[in-house]
Amino acid sequence: MAKAAAYFLAQLKRALKFAPAQLAADLLICAGAGILAYLLVAQGVFLHGGVRYRIGMVGNLSDSYLGFGISALQEMDDSRFMIELVEMSEEAAEEAFSRGELYAVMRVPDGLLESVVRGDNDCLITYTATDAQKGLGTMVMGEITDLASTLVTSSQSAIYAMQRVLVDQGRGDEVARETDKLNLVLINLVLSRSGFGEVELLGYADGLSMELYYFCNAVLLFLLLAGLLNCAFYARRHAALARFLKARGVGAFWQVLGEYLAYLCLVVMGLLALSLPLACVLERELIVIPEWEGMGVSPFWGFLRTLFPVAAMFGALQFFLYEAAEGIVNGILLQLFGGIGLGYLAGYFYPSAFFPERMRMIGNLLPSGAAARYVEEGLFGGASAGAVAAVAVWLAVFFVLAVMVRRGRIGRE
């Protein structure tokens, strides 16, 4: 036991030699990420929680009824939260569309309203989009177009039927007045069609805002890839040293425990170095997180406490990957690609709520998913027993695997 403690102290002194360079790298990465985040917020990426589809309107829109309809859509209809209609010339629309500034172009032919009034419906609006835009946006626009055409044709049929009924009953003098009344009813139906559906904003990961979601995942990704910054700790390792320690009474378990604890000190120091500039940024409100707005930096310290168990688990993962790799270069590549893959499946780069159900299930079972679930539950007052157990189990698994690899290396001829 005394020899194992002495070995841990030796590894700790070795780790502290790498600490200044590692802390400098941590602060440099934090500064770069902070500048990027500030620029994204300053440009309004998170404004209103999304981006509207910008569609160019080309053609003669001077007709009073058509102009009223477009104004109503932009000012009173619920579609204004999804679609922005911009009146443009043909040349300007084509240039903006080619630059990617427009999602689509709608061309309104001359005589559209006259065709509708006559009942011919032979003037069609042309909707132009690219093949690369096939997907949810195209489906939404198709549904909106179908809804609009259904409303127009059904309204037209209703008005003509009402007019014929009045004429057949000898009430032709009431046609104009009743037509105006029915038009008002149909217009109110269109403008109040929010009753057709309800938009509910649930946020990300059980209600987190986009800002807090990406803030948490950026910190988790930093911890997941911390092994890249700490690669010097694993340089110049030799199996002969492990066999020598074994002969001196320090077995594989105590070797791995001493080295892991020393490495964990590096990971924790990196986390603390990261927390100081983040706390300063949040205190000065250079980056505003809605859930923490007006509360100063105190919520961040509570968030930081939930990260220490995650840091211990990710540290065990990184230790195992380096232990399993043959050579420092292979270890770095394994850390990079393994960390990126685990982070992607857990939703660190893109909200996992948009993934297929099977992919979400796999992501939740991975260590990166267990870490995200633990931190997200900790933000709401405390992690559940299941989240704590998942982090603890993964930590134990990686530690045991590292011990097994070390024993195999010691026993290898």
C-alpha positions as CSV (number, residue, x, y, z in Angstrom):
1,M,0.0,0.0,0.0
2,A,2.9,2.4,0.9
3,K,4.5,1.6,-2.5
4,A,1.3,2.3,-4.3
5,A,0.9,5.6,-2.5
6,A,4.5,6.5,-3.4
7,Y,3.8,5.7,-7.0
8,F,0.7,7.9,-7.0
9,L,2.7,10.8,-5.7
10,A,5.3,10.3,-8.3
11,Q,2.7,10.3,-11.0
12,L,1.1,13.4,-9.5
13,K,4.4,15.3,-9.6
14,R,4.8,14.2,-13.2
15,A,1.3,15.4,-14.1
16,L,2.0,18.8,-12.5
17,K,4.9,19.3,-14.8
18,F,2.5,19.2,-17.7
19,A,-0.1,21.4,-16.0
20,P,1.1,24.9,-17.1
21,A,1.1,24.0,-20.9
22,Q,-2.2,22.2,-20.5
23,L,-3.8,25.1,-18.7
24,A,-2.6,27.5,-21.4
25,A,-4.1,25.3,-24.1
26,D,-7.4,25.2,-22.1
27,L,-7.6,29.0,-21.9
28,L,-6.7,29.4,-25.5
29,I,-9.5,27.0,-26.6
30,C,-11.9,28.7,-24.2
31,A,-11.1,32.1,-25.6
32,G,-11.7,30.9,-29.2
33,A,-14.9,29.2,-28.3
34,G,-16.1,32.3,-26.3
35,I,-15.4,34.7,-29.2
36,L,-17.3,32.4,-31.6
37,A,-20.3,32.1,-29.2
38,Y,-20.3,35.9,-28.7
39,L,-20.3,36.5,-32.5
40,L,-23.2,34.0,-33.0
41,V,-25.3,35.7,-30.3
42,A,-24.4,39.2,-31.7
43,Q,-25.6,38.1,-35.2
44,G,-28.9,37.0,-33.7
45,V,-28.6,33.3,-34.5
46,F,-30.7,32.5,-31.4
47,L,-33.2,35.3,-32.0
48,H,-36.8,34.1,-31.7
49,G,-35.5,30.5,-31.5
50,G,-35.3,30.0,-35.3
51,V,-35.1,31.3,-38.9
52,R,-38.1,32.0,-41.2
53,Y,-38.4,30.8,-44.8
54,R,-37.7,33.8,-47.0
55,I,-39.7,33.6,-50.3
56,G,-39.6,36.1,-53.1
57,M,-42.9,37.2,-54.7
58,V,-42.6,38.1,-58.4
59,G,-45.4,39.6,-60.5
60,N,-48.1,42.2,-60.5
61,L,-49.2,42.5,-56.8
62,S,-51.0,45.9,-57.3
63,D,-54.5,44.3,-57.1
64,S,-56.1,45.5,-53.9
65,Y,-57.4,42.1,-53.0
66,L,-54.1,40.4,-53.6
67,G,-52.2,43.1,-51.8
68,F,-54.6,42.8,-48.8
69,G,-54.1,39.1,-48.7
70,I,-50.3,39.4,-48.6
71,S,-50.5,42.1,-46.0
72,A,-52.8,39.9,-43.9
73,L,-50.4,37.0,-44.1
74,Q,-47.5,39.1,-43.0
75,E,-49.1,40.9,-40.2
76,M,-52.0,38.9,-38.8
77,D,-51.7,35.2,-39.9
78,D,-49.8,32.6,-37.9
79,S,-47.7,31.8,-41.0
80,R,-45.7,35.0,-40.5
81,F,-43.7,33.0,-37.9
82,M,-42.5,30.6,-40.5
83,I,-42.6,32.5,-43.8
84,E,-41.4,35.9,-44.9
85,L,-42.8,37.1,-48.2
86,V,-40.7,39.7,-50.0
87,E,-42.0,41.6,-53.1
88,M,-39.2,41.6,-55.7
89,S,-38.6,42.1,-59.4
90,E,-37.8,39.0,-61.6
91,E,-34.1,39.9,-61.9
92,A,-33.6,40.6,-58.2
93,A,-35.4,37.4,-57.2
94,E,-33.3,35.3,-59.6
95,E,-30.0,36.8,-58.3
96,A,-31.1,36.4,-54.6
97,F,-32.2,32.9,-55.3
98,S,-28.9,31.9,-56.9
99,R,-27.0,33.4,-53.9
100,G,-29.1,31.3,-51.5
101,E,-30.7,34.3,-49.9
102,L,-34.2,33.0,-50.8
103,Y,-35.7,29.7,-50.0
104,A,-38.0,29.8,-53.0
105,V,-39.5,32.1,-55.6
106,M,-43.3,32.5,-56.2
107,R,-44.4,34.0,-59.5
108,V,-47.9,35.5,-59.6
109,P,-49.2,35.6,-63.2
110,D,-51.2,38.5,-64.6
111,G,-55.0,38.1,-64.5
112,L,-54.9,35.8,-61.5
113,L,-57.8,37.5,-59.6
114,E,-59.9,37.8,-62.8
115,S,-59.4,34.1,-63.4
116,V,-60.6,33.3,-59.9
117,V,-63.6,35.6,-60.2
118,R,-64.6,34.0,-63.5
119,G,-64.2,30.5,-62.1
120,D,-61.7,29.5,-64.7
121,N,-58.7,29.0,-62.4
122,D,-56.4,28.7,-65.4
123,C,-53.8,31.1,-64.1
124,L,-51.4,29.2,-61.8
125,I,-48.9,30.5,-59.3
126,T,-45.4,29.0,-60.0
127,Y,-43.4,27.9,-57.0
128,T,-39.7,27.4,-57.7
129,A,-37.2,25.7,-55.3
130,T,-34.1,23.6,-55.7
131,D,-33.8,19.8,-55.5
132,A,-31.5,20.2,-52.5
133,Q,-34.4,21.7,-50.5
134,K,-36.6,18.6,-50.7
135,G,-37.5,17.8,-47.1
136,L,-39.5,19.3,-44.3
137,G,-39.5,22.8,-45.7
138,T,-40.9,21.6,-49.1
139,M,-43.5,19.5,-47.3
140,V,-44.6,22.5,-45.3
141,M,-44.8,24.7,-48.3
142,G,-46.8,22.0,-50.2
143,E,-49.3,21.8,-47.3
144,I,-49.6,25.6,-47.2
145,T,-50.1,25.7,-51.0
146,D,-52.7,23.0,-50.8
147,L,-54.5,24.7,-47.9
148,A,-54.6,28.0,-49.8
149,S,-55.9,26.5,-53.0
150,T,-58.6,24.5,-51.1
151,L,-59.7,27.7,-49.3
152,V,-59.9,29.7,-52.5
153,T,-61.8,27.1,-54.5
154,S,-64.1,26.2,-51.7
155,S,-64.8,29.9,-50.9
156,Q,-65.4,30.5,-54.6
157,S,-67.9,27.6,-54.8
158,A,-69.7,28.8,-51.7
159,I,-70.1,32.3,-53.0
160,Y,-71.4,31.2,-56.4
161,A,-73.8,28.7,-54.8
162,M,-75.1,31.4,-52.5
163,Q,-75.6,33.8,-55.4
164,R,-77.5,31.2,-57.4
165,V,-79.8,30.3,-54.5
166,L,-80.6,34.0,-54.0
167,V,-81.4,34.5,-57.7
168,D,-83.5,31.4,-57.9
169,Q,-85.5,32.6,-54.9
170,G,-86.1,36.0,-56.4
171,R,-83.8,37.9,-54.1
172,G,-81.3,39.2,-56.6
173,D,-81.2,42.6,-55.0
174,E,-79.6,41.0,-51.9
175,V,-76.8,39.4,-53.8
176,A,-74.2,42.2,-53.4
177,R,-74.9,42.6,-49.6
178,E,-74.9,38.9,-48.9
179,T,-71.7,38.4,-51.0
180,D,-69.9,41.0,-48.9
181,K,-71.1,39.3,-45.7
182,L,-70.0,35.9,-46.8
183,N,-66.6,37.3,-47.9
184,L,-66.1,38.7,-44.5
185,V,-66.9,35.4,-42.9
186,L,-64.4,33.6,-45.1
187,I,-61.7,36.2,-44.5
188,N,-62.2,35.8,-40.7
189,L,-62.0,32.1,-41.2
190,V,-58.6,32.4,-42.9
191,L,-57.2,34.9,-40.4
192,S,-58.3,32.9,-37.4
193,R,-57.1,29.6,-38.6
194,S,-54.7,29.2,-35.7
195,G,-57.4,27.0,-34.4
196,F,-56.4,24.4,-37.0
197,G,-53.3,23.6,-35.0
198,E,-51.3,24.6,-32.0
199,V,-47.5,25.3,-31.9
200,E,-45.9,24.2,-28.7
201,L,-42.3,25.1,-28.0
202,L,-40.8,22.5,-25.8
203,G,-37.1,23.5,-26.1
204,Y,-34.4,21.0,-26.1
205,A,-33.6,18.1,-23.7
206,D,-36.7,18.3,-21.5
207,G,-37.2,22.0,-21.8
208,L,-33.8,23.6,-22.0
209,S,-33.5,26.7,-24.1
210,M,-31.2,26.5,-27.1
211,E,-28.6,28.7,-25.4
212,L,-28.4,26.5,-22.3
213,Y,-28.5,23.3,-24.3
214,Y,-25.5,24.2,-26.4
215,F,-23.7,25.8,-23.4
216,C,-24.0,22.5,-21.5
217,N,-23.0,20.4,-24.5
218,A,-20.0,22.6,-25.3
219,V,-18.6,22.1,-21.8
220,L,-19.3,18.3,-22.0
221,L,-17.6,18.1,-25.4
222,F,-14.6,19.9,-23.9
223,L,-14.4,17.3,-21.1
224,L,-14.9,14.5,-23.6
225,L,-12.0,15.6,-25.7
226,A,-9.7,16.6,-22.9
227,G,-7.6,13.6,-23.6
228,L,-6.2,15.4,-26.6
229,L,-4.8,18.1,-24.5
230,N,-3.4,15.7,-21.9
231,C,-1.7,13.4,-24.4
232,A,1.8,14.3,-23.0
233,F,0.9,12.4,-19.8
234,Y,0.9,9.1,-21.8
235,A,4.1,9.7,-23.7
236,R,7.1,7.5,-23.3
237,R,5.3,4.6,-21.6
238,H,7.0,1.2,-21.6
239,A,5.7,-2.2,-20.7
240,A,9.1,-2.8,-19.0
241,L,8.3,-0.2,-16.4
242,A,4.9,-1.9,-15.6
243,R,6.6,-5.2,-15.2
244,F,9.3,-3.7,-13.0
245,L,6.6,-2.1,-10.7
246,K,4.8,-5.5,-10.6
247,A,8.0,-7.1,-9.4
248,R,8.3,-4.4,-6.8
249,G,4.9,-5.2,-5.4
250,V,2.8,-2.6,-7.3
251,G,0.3,-4.6,-9.3
252,A,-1.8,-3.6,-12.3
253,F,-4.7,-2.4,-10.2
254,W,-2.5,0.0,-8.1
255,Q,-0.6,1.2,-11.1
256,V,-3.8,2.1,-13.0
257,L,-5.3,3.7,-9.9
258,G,-2.3,5.9,-9.2
259,E,-2.0,7.0,-12.8
260,Y,-5.7,7.5,-13.2
261,L,-5.9,9.7,-10.1
262,A,-3.0,11.8,-11.3
263,Y,-4.6,12.2,-14.7
264,L,-7.9,13.1,-13.1
265,C,-6.2,16.0,-11.4
266,L,-5.2,17.3,-14.8
267,V,-8.8,17.0,-16.1
268,V,-10.1,18.8,-13.0
269,M,-7.6,21.6,-13.3
270,G,-8.6,22.0,-16.9
271,L,-12.3,22.2,-15.9
272,L,-11.5,24.8,-13.2
273,A,-9.4,26.8,-15.7
274,L,-12.4,26.8,-18.1
275,S,-14.8,27.8,-15.4
276,L,-13.1,31.1,-14.5
277,P,-13.6,32.9,-17.9
278,L,-17.0,31.3,-18.3
279,A,-18.1,32.7,-14.9
280,C,-16.7,36.2,-15.9
281,V,-18.6,36.1,-19.2
282,L,-21.9,35.1,-17.5
283,E,-21.4,37.7,-14.8
284,R,-21.0,40.5,-17.3
285,E,-23.9,39.0,-19.4
286,L,-21.8,38.9,-22.6
287,I,-23.7,35.7,-23.3
288,V,-27.2,35.6,-21.9
289,I,-28.8,32.2,-21.0
290,P,-32.6,32.7,-20.5
291,E,-32.9,30.3,-17.6
292,W,-30.1,32.1,-15.7
293,E,-30.9,35.7,-16.7
294,G,-30.8,38.1,-13.8
295,M,-29.4,35.5,-11.4
296,G,-25.8,36.4,-11.8
297,V,-23.2,33.6,-11.8
298,S,-24.6,31.5,-8.9
299,P,-26.5,29.0,-11.2
300,F,-23.2,28.4,-13.0
301,W,-21.5,27.2,-9.8
302,G,-24.3,24.8,-9.2
303,F,-23.9,23.5,-12.8
304,L,-20.1,23.2,-12.2
305,R,-20.6,20.9,-9.3
306,T,-22.6,18.4,-11.5
307,L,-19.6,18.2,-13.8
308,F,-17.1,16.6,-11.5
309,P,-18.6,13.1,-11.6
310,V,-18.8,13.5,-15.4
311,A,-15.1,14.6,-15.5
312,A,-14.2,11.4,-13.5
313,M,-16.1,9.2,-15.9
314,F,-14.7,10.8,-19.1
315,G,-11.2,10.7,-17.5
316,A,-11.6,6.9,-17.0
317,L,-12.7,6.7,-20.6
318,Q,-9.7,8.6,-21.9
319,F,-7.4,6.6,-19.7
320,F,-8.7,3.3,-21.1
321,L,-8.4,4.5,-24.7
322,Y,-4.8,5.5,-24.2
323,E,-4.1,2.2,-22.4
324,A,-5.7,0.2,-25.2
325,A,-3.9,2.0,-28.0
326,E,-0.5,1.0,-29.2
327,G,1.5,4.1,-29.3
328,I,0.7,7.8,-28.5
329,V,-0.3,8.6,-32.1
330,N,-2.9,5.8,-32.2
331,G,-4.1,7.0,-28.8
332,I,-4.6,10.5,-30.0
333,L,-6.5,9.4,-33.1
334,L,-8.7,7.1,-31.0
335,Q,-9.4,10.0,-28.6
336,L,-10.4,12.3,-31.5
337,F,-12.6,10.0,-33.5
338,G,-14.1,8.2,-30.5
339,G,-14.9,11.5,-28.8
340,I,-16.5,13.1,-31.9
341,G,-18.6,9.9,-32.5
342,L,-19.8,9.7,-28.9
343,G,-20.5,13.4,-28.8
344,Y,-22.5,13.4,-32.1
345,L,-24.7,10.4,-31.0
346,A,-25.4,12.0,-27.7
347,G,-26.5,15.3,-29.3
348,Y,-23.5,17.5,-28.5
349,F,-23.4,18.9,-32.0
350,Y,-27.0,18.6,-33.0
351,P,-30.1,18.1,-30.8
352,S,-30.7,14.4,-30.5
353,A,-34.5,15.0,-30.4
354,F,-34.3,15.2,-34.2
355,F,-32.6,11.8,-34.5
356,P,-34.4,8.6,-35.3
357,E,-35.8,6.8,-32.3
358,R,-33.3,4.0,-32.5
359,M,-30.3,6.4,-32.7
360,R,-31.6,8.3,-29.7
361,M,-31.8,5.1,-27.7
362,I,-28.2,4.2,-28.6
363,G,-27.1,7.7,-27.8
364,N,-28.7,7.6,-24.3
365,L,-27.0,4.3,-23.6
366,L,-23.5,5.6,-24.4
367,P,-21.3,7.2,-21.8
368,S,-21.7,10.6,-23.5
369,G,-25.5,10.2,-23.3
370,A,-25.3,9.2,-19.7
371,A,-23.3,12.3,-18.9
372,A,-25.7,14.6,-20.8
373,R,-28.7,13.1,-18.9
374,Y,-26.9,13.5,-15.6
375,V,-26.1,17.1,-16.2
376,E,-29.5,18.0,-17.6
377,E,-31.3,16.5,-14.6
378,G,-28.8,18.2,-12.3
379,L,-29.9,21.6,-13.8
380,F,-33.4,20.9,-12.6
381,G,-32.5,20.4,-9.0
382,G,-30.9,17.0,-8.8
383,A,-30.0,13.9,-10.9
384,S,-32.1,10.8,-10.5
385,A,-30.7,7.6,-9.1
386,G,-30.7,6.1,-12.6
387,A,-28.6,9.0,-14.0
388,V,-26.1,8.7,-11.1
389,A,-25.9,4.9,-11.5
390,A,-25.2,5.2,-15.2
391,V,-22.3,7.5,-14.7
392,A,-20.9,5.4,-11.9
393,V,-21.3,2.2,-13.9
394,W,-19.5,3.6,-16.9
395,L,-16.7,4.9,-14.7
396,A,-16.2,1.4,-13.2
397,V,-16.4,-0.3,-16.5
398,F,-13.6,1.9,-18.1
399,F,-11.4,1.5,-15.0
400,V,-11.8,-2.3,-14.9
401,L,-11.1,-2.5,-18.7
402,A,-7.9,-0.4,-18.2
403,V,-6.8,-2.7,-15.4
404,M,-7.4,-5.7,-17.6
405,V,-5.4,-4.2,-20.5
406,R,-2.5,-3.4,-18.1
407,R,-2.5,-6.9,-16.8
408,G,-2.4,-8.3,-20.3
409,R,0.5,-6.0,-21.1
410,I,2.4,-7.0,-18.0
411,G,1.9,-10.7,-18.7
412,R,2.9,-10.4,-22.4
413,E,6.3,-11.9,-23.2
